[in-house]
């Protein structure tokens, strides 16, 4: 009887650990990120409201507020917030310029973050405040008002997910184990989706085309930092850390199963960050004059992508 009891106890301990991981990720990583995102979007709304035509300082301050909001958006992009309208909100707020034929004409589909970016920087990225119009200011006000409401909706979804994670503690048996497994698998699939997007859309697409309008942020030239913040989201999920907060992450279950794999994942994430940090701040300049560095970054990210897909996902699927 003793071995059976020991086995049951060990299995229960593992599930308890998984519950702690999920609770930490939902309550101390995903929720705070969306809280800060909401605050940054409200700051952006306030900043564009202070823009005055002919006042370059007010325009620069609005651009800084856009960068601050974009930073949190790209980190939040790595976290899957459930909800029937979550995907719609995200595509409405963040959608690269895309020409789609509709009927007899071509319609330009573009996200609200990109709309604000295009107004603040202009098509060539060098707009001055004297070039702004009253129409521009009214558009900025309307767009950022919508963005605030939508970021609040995402925050509510994150709060709901955090509350749902707390219910894992009250579940028992196989239902509890299966729920934890699905949640951890969902996190890793989100991490893989982020690496896929970085490689296929943010790097490869621009690397093989001379047209810089295919860049993720063609007006502000912020692509490098978009990618870096995407990787930070992967790192946060894996390590269970956010800024000064330290908790349990996916690495906890990986280290229990395969300590060597845990070390490889950590190392590959760090190498990916270093490769991106090594690029010039201007991603368009990197494409024009330092393509080898871009290629190195792509290779590092492909290594991370393969590690997550081939080795990490099977582990969390089978725990």
C-alpha positions as CSV (number, residue, x, y, z in Angstrom):
1,X,0.0,0.0,0.0
2,X,2.8,2.4,0.7
3,X,4.1,2.7,-2.9
4,X,0.6,3.5,-4.1
5,X,0.1,6.2,-1.5
6,X,3.5,7.6,-2.3
7,X,2.7,7.7,-6.0
8,X,-0.6,9.4,-5.4
9,X,1.1,11.9,-3.1
10,X,3.8,12.7,-5.7
11,X,1.2,13.1,-8.5
12,X,-0.8,15.5,-6.2
13,X,2.3,17.5,-5.4
14,X,3.0,17.9,-9.2
15,X,-0.5,19.2,-9.8
16,X,-0.3,21.5,-6.8
17,X,2.9,23.0,-8.3
18,X,1.1,23.4,-11.7
19,X,-1.7,25.3,-10.0
20,X,0.8,27.6,-8.4
21,X,2.5,28.2,-11.7
22,X,-0.9,29.1,-13.4
23,X,-1.9,31.3,-10.5
24,X,1.4,33.2,-10.7
25,X,1.3,33.6,-14.5
26,X,-2.3,34.8,-14.5
27,X,-2.2,37.0,-11.4
28,X,1.3,38.3,-11.4
29,X,2.3,38.5,-15.0
30,X,-0.6,38.6,-17.4
31,X,-3.0,40.7,-15.3
32,X,-0.4,43.4,-14.2
33,X,0.8,43.7,-17.8
34,X,-2.7,44.4,-19.0
35,X,-3.3,46.8,-16.1
36,X,-0.2,48.8,-17.1
37,X,-1.1,48.6,-20.8
38,X,-4.5,50.2,-20.0
39,X,-2.7,52.9,-18.1
40,X,-0.2,53.5,-21.0
41,X,-3.1,53.8,-23.5
42,X,-4.8,56.3,-21.3
43,X,-1.5,58.2,-21.1
44,X,-1.4,58.2,-24.9
45,X,-4.9,59.5,-25.1
46,X,-4.0,62.4,-22.7
47,X,-0.8,63.1,-24.7
48,X,-2.5,63.4,-28.1
49,X,-5.1,65.6,-26.4
50,X,-2.3,68.0,-25.5
51,X,-0.9,68.3,-29.0
52,X,-1.0,71.8,-30.5
53,X,-0.4,72.5,-34.1
54,X,3.0,74.2,-34.4
55,X,4.2,72.9,-31.0
56,X,6.9,70.3,-31.7
57,X,7.4,69.5,-28.0
58,X,3.8,68.3,-27.7
59,X,4.1,66.1,-30.7
60,X,7.3,64.6,-29.4
61,X,5.6,63.9,-26.0
62,X,2.8,62.1,-27.8
63,X,5.3,60.0,-29.8
64,X,6.9,59.0,-26.5
65,X,3.5,58.0,-25.1
66,X,3.0,55.9,-28.2
67,X,6.3,54.1,-27.7
68,X,5.3,53.5,-24.0
69,X,2.0,52.0,-25.0
70,X,3.5,50.0,-27.8
71,X,6.0,48.4,-25.4
72,X,3.3,47.0,-23.2
73,X,1.2,46.0,-26.2
74,X,4.0,43.9,-27.6
75,X,4.5,42.2,-24.3
76,X,0.8,41.5,-23.8
77,X,0.8,40.1,-27.3
78,X,2.6,37.0,-26.0
79,X,-0.2,36.3,-23.4
80,X,-3.4,34.6,-24.6
81,X,-6.3,36.3,-23.0
82,X,-9.4,34.2,-23.5
83,X,-12.8,35.6,-24.5
84,X,-15.0,35.5,-27.6
85,X,-14.1,39.1,-28.5
86,X,-10.4,39.1,-27.5
87,X,-9.2,38.3,-31.0
88,X,-11.4,41.0,-32.5
89,X,-10.2,43.6,-30.1
90,X,-6.5,42.7,-30.8
91,X,-6.9,42.8,-34.6
92,X,-8.8,46.2,-34.3
93,X,-6.0,47.7,-32.2
94,X,-3.0,46.2,-34.0
95,X,-3.1,45.4,-37.7
96,X,-0.3,46.2,-40.1
97,X,-1.2,48.2,-43.2
98,X,-2.7,45.6,-45.6
99,X,-4.2,46.3,-49.0
100,X,-7.2,44.1,-49.7
101,X,-9.3,44.1,-52.8
102,X,-12.9,44.6,-52.1
103,X,-15.3,44.9,-55.0
104,X,-14.0,47.4,-57.5
105,X,-11.5,49.0,-55.2
106,X,-8.6,48.4,-52.8
107,X,-9.2,49.0,-49.1
108,X,-6.4,49.7,-46.7
109,X,-6.9,47.8,-43.5
110,X,-4.8,49.2,-40.6
111,X,-4.9,48.9,-36.9
112,X,-5.5,51.7,-34.5
113,X,-2.0,51.7,-33.1
114,X,-0.7,52.0,-36.7
115,X,-3.2,54.8,-37.5
116,X,-2.0,56.8,-34.5
117,X,1.6,56.1,-35.6
118,X,1.0,57.2,-39.1
119,X,-0.5,60.5,-38.0
120,X,2.2,61.2,-35.4
121,X,5.2,60.4,-37.7
122,X,3.8,60.9,-41.2
123,X,4.4,58.7,-44.2
124,X,8.2,59.5,-44.2
125,X,8.6,59.4,-40.5
126,X,9.7,63.0,-40.2
127,X,6.4,64.9,-39.7
128,X,6.7,68.2,-37.8
129,X,3.8,69.7,-35.7
130,X,3.1,72.5,-38.2
131,X,2.0,69.8,-40.7
132,X,-0.7,68.5,-38.4
133,X,-4.3,69.6,-39.2
134,X,-7.4,69.9,-37.1
135,X,-8.7,66.8,-38.8
136,X,-5.6,64.9,-37.6
137,X,-6.2,66.0,-34.0
138,X,-9.9,65.0,-34.1
139,X,-8.9,61.6,-35.6
140,X,-6.3,61.1,-32.9
141,X,-8.9,61.9,-30.2
142,X,-11.4,59.5,-31.6
143,X,-9.0,56.6,-32.2
144,X,-7.4,56.8,-28.8
145,X,-10.8,57.0,-27.1
146,X,-11.7,53.7,-28.8
147,X,-8.3,52.3,-27.8
148,X,-8.9,53.1,-24.1
149,X,-12.2,51.3,-24.1
150,X,-10.8,48.3,-25.8
151,X,-7.8,48.1,-23.5
152,X,-10.2,48.2,-20.6
153,X,-12.1,45.2,-22.2
154,X,-8.8,43.3,-22.4
155,X,-8.1,44.1,-18.8
156,X,-11.5,42.7,-17.8
157,X,-10.8,39.5,-19.6
158,X,-7.4,39.3,-17.9
159,X,-9.1,39.8,-14.5
160,X,-11.6,37.0,-15.4
161,X,-8.8,34.7,-16.3
162,X,-7.0,35.4,-13.0
163,X,-10.2,34.6,-11.1
164,X,-10.7,31.4,-13.1
165,X,-7.2,30.3,-12.3
166,X,-8.0,30.6,-8.6
167,X,-10.8,28.0,-9.0
168,X,-8.1,25.4,-10.0
169,X,-7.4,25.1,-6.2
170,X,-10.9,23.9,-5.5
171,X,-10.9,21.3,-8.3
172,X,-9.9,17.7,-7.6
173,X,-8.7,14.6,-9.3
174,X,-8.4,14.1,-13.0
175,X,-10.4,17.2,-13.9
176,X,-7.9,19.4,-12.0
177,X,-4.9,17.7,-13.6
178,X,-6.4,18.0,-17.1
179,X,-7.3,21.7,-16.6
180,X,-3.7,22.5,-15.6
181,X,-2.3,20.5,-18.5
182,X,-4.5,22.4,-21.0
183,X,-3.5,25.8,-19.5
184,X,0.2,25.1,-19.6
185,X,-0.1,23.8,-23.1
186,X,-1.9,27.0,-24.1
187,X,0.9,29.1,-22.7
188,X,3.5,27.2,-24.7
189,X,1.4,27.4,-27.9
190,X,1.2,31.1,-27.4
191,X,5.0,31.3,-27.0
192,X,5.4,29.4,-30.2
193,X,2.9,31.6,-32.0
194,X,4.9,34.7,-31.0
195,X,8.2,33.2,-32.4
196,X,6.4,32.3,-35.6
197,X,5.1,35.8,-36.0
198,X,8.5,37.3,-35.3
199,X,10.3,35.1,-37.8
200,X,7.7,35.0,-40.5
201,X,6.3,38.5,-40.4
202,X,8.6,40.9,-38.5
203,X,11.9,39.5,-39.8
204,X,11.6,37.3,-42.9
205,X,9.0,39.4,-44.7
206,X,11.0,42.6,-44.5
207,X,14.4,40.9,-45.0
208,X,13.5,39.6,-48.5
209,X,11.7,42.8,-49.7
210,X,13.2,46.2,-50.4
211,X,9.9,48.0,-49.7
212,X,10.2,49.2,-46.1
213,X,6.5,49.7,-45.9
214,X,6.3,46.0,-45.0
215,X,7.9,46.8,-41.6
216,X,5.7,46.2,-38.6
217,X,6.1,49.9,-37.6
218,X,7.0,51.6,-40.9
219,X,6.5,55.2,-39.6
220,X,8.2,55.1,-36.2
221,X,10.9,52.4,-37.2
222,X,10.2,50.6,-33.9
223,X,10.4,47.1,-35.1
224,X,13.5,46.1,-33.1
225,X,11.8,47.0,-29.9
226,X,8.6,45.2,-30.9
227,X,10.6,42.0,-31.3
228,X,12.5,42.5,-28.1
229,X,9.3,43.0,-26.1
230,X,7.8,39.9,-27.8
231,X,10.8,37.9,-26.5
232,X,10.4,39.4,-23.0
233,X,6.8,38.0,-22.9
234,X,8.2,34.5,-23.7
235,X,10.8,34.9,-21.0
236,X,8.2,36.1,-18.5
237,X,6.0,33.1,-19.1
238,X,8.9,30.7,-18.9
239,X,10.6,32.1,-15.8
240,X,7.5,33.2,-13.9
241,X,9.1,36.7,-13.4
242,X,7.9,40.2,-14.2
243,X,10.2,43.0,-13.4
244,X,11.1,42.6,-9.7
245,X,8.4,39.9,-9.1
246,X,9.7,36.4,-8.9
247,X,7.4,33.4,-9.0
248,X,6.9,30.0,-10.5
249,X,6.9,29.7,-14.3
250,X,6.8,27.0,-16.9
251,X,10.5,26.4,-16.2
252,X,9.5,24.8,-12.9
253,X,7.8,21.8,-14.5
254,X,10.5,21.6,-17.2
255,X,13.3,21.5,-14.7
256,X,11.6,18.7,-12.8
257,X,11.4,16.7,-16.0
258,X,14.6,17.6,-17.8
259,X,17.0,20.0,-16.2
260,X,19.2,20.1,-19.3
261,X,16.3,21.2,-21.5
262,X,15.4,23.9,-18.9
263,X,18.9,25.3,-19.2
264,X,18.8,25.2,-23.0
265,X,15.5,27.1,-23.1
266,X,16.8,29.8,-20.8
267,X,20.0,30.1,-22.7
268,X,18.3,30.3,-26.1
269,X,15.9,33.0,-24.9
270,X,18.9,35.0,-23.6
271,X,20.8,34.5,-26.8
272,X,17.8,35.7,-28.8
273,X,17.5,38.8,-26.7
274,X,21.2,39.6,-27.1
275,X,21.0,39.1,-30.9
276,X,18.1,41.6,-31.1
277,X,19.8,44.0,-28.8
278,X,22.8,43.9,-31.0
279,X,20.9,45.4,-34.0
280,X,21.0,49.1,-34.7
281,X,18.1,50.9,-33.0
282,X,16.8,51.7,-36.5
283,X,15.6,48.4,-37.9
284,X,15.4,49.9,-41.4
285,X,19.1,50.8,-41.1
286,X,19.8,47.3,-40.0
287,X,18.1,45.9,-43.1
288,X,20.1,48.4,-45.3
289,X,23.5,48.2,-43.7
290,X,23.7,45.3,-41.2
291,X,21.8,42.4,-42.8
292,X,24.2,39.8,-41.3
293,X,23.2,40.9,-37.8
294,X,19.5,40.5,-38.8
295,X,20.3,37.1,-40.1
296,X,22.0,36.1,-36.9
297,X,19.0,37.2,-34.9
298,X,16.7,35.2,-37.2
299,X,18.8,32.1,-36.7
300,X,18.7,32.5,-32.9
301,X,15.0,32.9,-33.0
302,X,14.6,29.8,-35.2
303,X,16.5,27.8,-32.6
304,X,14.2,29.1,-29.9
305,X,11.2,28.3,-32.1
306,X,12.4,24.7,-32.7
307,X,13.1,24.2,-29.0
308,X,9.7,25.3,-28.0
309,X,7.9,23.3,-30.6
310,X,9.9,20.1,-30.7
311,X,10.9,19.7,-27.0
312,X,9.0,22.0,-24.7
313,X,5.5,21.5,-26.0
314,X,5.6,17.7,-25.7
315,X,6.7,18.0,-22.1
316,X,3.8,20.1,-21.0
317,X,1.4,18.0,-23.1
318,X,2.4,14.8,-21.3
319,X,2.8,16.0,-17.7
